[in-house]
Amino acid sequence: MSRPEHDIVTLFSLQDTAIFARLVLDDEYQAYADIRLFLNDKIRIIKETHPFHCLIPQEWPEHEDVDDIVKKSSRQFIYVSTSVKYIESIRHRPEERIAIVRNLRPAQGAMPFAELDVLYTHILHL
């Protein structure tokens, strides 16, 4: 849990509280479920709108594809969001791109966010 920043807390306390909601991201929060929902929705959109959508197999992606990406996210939406942007590239086949994301591996003795680091490193070296 992060500590509240005084300036931010003060700003929100001065606003109309009807438009704000407090969401505590503790161990009870089901981040993986939300991430899976987000990823599945983005994949559905890719399958419907991607320039190569006619070439994408109906059964794509496999459950393992989604499971691996959700697990690699470490409960962080930034990982899945970045992965989706990489996968949905209009110049590439989404099936090939998702396979690349699945096969990226961080170095041994991984640090926090190692999966995100290796994803960014791959993208920046293109």
Secondary structure, 3 states (H helix, E strand, C coil): CCCCCHHHHHHHHCCCHHHCCCCCCCCCCCHHHHHHHHHHHHHHHHHHHCCCHHHCCCCCCCHHHHHHHHHHCCCCHHHHHHHHHHHCCCCCCHHHHHHHHHHCCCCCCCCCCHHHHHHHHHHHCC
